[in-house]
């Protein structure tokens, strides 16, 4: 008997959500690198730990 292992592909909706989260994370990193406050862009109060 031969057993071949492989990754189970995620459902398309979960793969899409994961891709969107990854893009948002990269966009926030770019904002931080260029000195932009991502919280102000999102209309969220800046946490004390960030400032």
KOLBADREN-347900 format. One line per field, with one value per residue: residue number from 1; residue in one letter; x, y, z of N, C-alpha, C, O in turn. Coordinates in Angstrom, 3 decimals. Layout:
KOLBADREN-347900
num: c(NUM|...)
residu: c(A|...)
n.xx: c(X|...)
n.yy: c(Y|...)
n.zz: c(Z|...)
ca.xx: c(X|...)
ca.yy: c(Y|...)
ca.zz: c(Z|...)
c.xx: c(X|...)
c.yy: c(Y|...)
c.zz: c(Z|...)
o.xx: c(X|...)
o.yy: c(Y|...)
o.zz: c(Z|...)
//
This chain:
KOLBADREN-347900
num: c(1|2|3|4|5|6|7|8|9|10|11|12|13|14|15|16|17|18|19|20|21|22|23|24|25|26|27|28|29|30|31|32|33|34|35|36|37|38|39|40|41|42|43|44|45|46|47|48|49|50|51)
residu: c(X|X|X|X|X|X|X|X|X|X|X|X|X|X|X|X|X|X|X|X|X|X|X|X|X|X|X|X|X|X|X|X|X|X|X|X|X|X|X|X|X|X|X|X|X|X|X|X|X|X|X)
n.xx: c(0.843|0.606|1.039|0.319|1.022|-0.478|-1.199|-4.341|-6.500|-7.660|-11.054|-12.403|-13.446|-12.225|-9.562|-9.568|-10.197|-7.924|-5.996|-6.810|-6.463|-3.705|-2.890|-3.844|-2.310|0.264|-0.098|-0.453|2.071|3.625|2.628|3.603|6.360|6.705|6.141|3.503|0.513|-1.308|-3.617|-4.911|-5.589|-7.536|-9.504|-9.438|-8.798|-5.462|-3.541|-2.042|0.334|1.394|2.050)
n.yy: c(-1.169|2.163|5.331|8.618|11.813|15.049|18.565|19.704|21.522|24.817|26.057|28.130|30.639|31.031|31.085|33.408|35.339|35.083|36.034|38.713|39.662|39.404|41.309|43.678|43.715|44.074|46.598|48.169|47.874|49.213|51.792|52.320|52.242|54.487|56.484|57.168|57.423|54.683|54.365|56.835|57.051|55.112|56.162|55.597|55.862|56.563|54.168|54.398|52.989|52.962|55.573)
n.zz: c(0.000|-0.896|0.406|-0.173|0.795|0.947|0.842|1.940|-0.052|0.743|1.159|-1.468|-0.563|1.941|1.173|-0.350|1.615|3.218|1.440|1.139|3.773|3.953|2.034|3.211|5.509|4.418|3.268|5.560|6.692|4.770|5.113|7.681|7.185|5.580|7.308|7.802|9.714|10.286|11.774|11.833|9.159|9.030|10.566|13.315|16.787|17.791|19.463|22.759|23.082|20.545|19.877)
ca.xx: c(0.000|1.366|0.316|0.895|0.471|-0.561|-1.975|-5.736|-6.715|-8.726|-12.185|-12.082|-13.756|-11.195|-8.331|-9.751|-10.089|-6.514|-5.271|-7.184|-5.787|-2.286|-2.723|-4.054|-1.131|1.367|-0.393|-0.165|3.528|4.118|2.284|4.547|7.687|6.727|5.838|2.080|-0.197|-2.401|-4.840|-5.584|-6.173|-8.699|-10.393|-9.397|-7.880|-4.136|-3.274|-0.938|1.557|1.918|2.597)
ca.yy: c(0.000|3.402|6.483|9.869|12.938|16.316|19.571|19.816|22.913|25.496|26.506|29.382|31.838|31.204|31.476|34.809|36.123|35.071|36.918|40.089|39.991|39.564|42.592|44.744|43.713|44.689|48.023|48.798|47.917|50.287|53.048|52.513|52.524|55.841|57.430|57.490|56.816|53.894|54.512|58.054|56.760|54.252|56.873|54.898|56.570|55.961|53.639|55.040|52.207|53.255|56.936)
ca.zz: c(0.000|-0.989|0.944|-0.659|1.547|0.238|1.560|1.538|-0.476|1.494|0.343|-2.166|0.228|2.968|0.481|-0.722|2.848|3.610|0.519|1.480|5.033|3.641|1.343|4.196|6.375|3.677|3.122|6.847|6.831|3.902|5.798|8.780|6.639|5.034|8.377|7.885|10.831|9.706|12.565|11.372|7.845|9.242|11.495|14.600|17.677|17.889|20.804|23.473|22.871|19.211|19.818)
c.xx: c(0.896|0.491|1.042|0.219|0.483|-1.353|-3.392|-6.004|-7.848|-9.888|-11.860|-12.369|-12.696|-9.863|-8.402|-9.601|-8.638|-5.693|-5.564|-6.476|-4.304|-2.024|-2.876|-2.847|0.057|1.142|-0.110|1.332|4.125|3.809|3.273|5.931|7.796|6.296|4.386|1.474|-1.376|-3.703|-5.616|-6.237|-7.449|-9.734|-10.551|-8.455|-6.551|-3.906|-2.057|0.378|2.193|2.586|3.565)
c.yy: c(1.242|4.558|7.740|11.015|14.206|17.287|19.599|21.267|23.564|25.854|27.860|30.638|32.086|31.597|32.951|35.722|36.191|35.998|38.389|40.525|40.214|40.901|43.764|44.853|44.370|46.190|48.770|48.887|49.035|51.644|53.332|52.872|53.952|56.892|57.848|56.793|56.022|54.038|55.755|57.824|55.931|54.891|56.137|55.687|55.815|55.455|54.321|54.303|52.523|54.619|57.150)
c.zz: c(0.000|-0.506|0.486|0.096|0.712|1.098|1.020|1.149|0.328|0.574|-0.289|-1.345|1.292|2.344|0.078|0.496|3.304|2.721|0.826|2.767|4.793|2.961|2.311|5.117|5.682|3.505|4.427|7.091|5.985|4.529|6.919|8.265|6.110|6.057|8.475|9.100|10.269|10.485|12.139|10.012|7.960|10.170|12.819|15.502|17.806|19.307|21.431|23.236|21.517|19.144|20.927)
o.xx: c(1.826|-0.642|2.238|-1.002|1.361|-2.095|-3.619|-5.756|-8.878|-9.723|-11.119|-11.613|-12.309|-9.111|-7.401|-8.948|-8.173|-4.788|-4.659|-5.950|-3.713|-1.037|-2.120|-2.416|0.782|2.091|0.417|1.811|5.035|4.641|3.726|6.606|8.864|6.107|4.075|1.889|-2.352|-4.782|-6.846|-7.320|-8.335|-10.726|-11.647|-7.410|-6.528|-4.055|-1.154|1.434|3.403|3.575|4.133)
o.yy: c(1.350|4.733|7.902|11.169|14.401|16.870|19.529|22.165|22.934|25.941|28.651|31.607|33.231|32.370|33.663|36.762|37.247|36.676|39.222|41.635|41.124|41.566|44.733|45.954|45.146|46.970|49.883|49.878|49.731|52.550|54.465|53.720|54.561|58.057|58.809|55.692|56.620|53.853|55.731|58.347|56.022|54.253|56.060|56.142|54.589|56.216|54.766|54.934|52.370|54.797|58.235)
o.zz: c(0.800|-0.954|0.731|0.043|-0.129|1.987|-0.188|1.954|0.568|-0.643|0.294|-1.423|1.523|2.938|0.159|0.414|3.733|3.206|0.777|2.838|5.374|3.276|2.238|5.462|6.304|3.588|4.401|7.642|6.435|4.481|7.080|8.848|6.184|5.709|9.179|9.462|9.818|9.921|12.089|9.746|7.110|10.526|13.375|15.038|17.916|20.263|20.723|23.192|21.356|18.433|21.050)
//
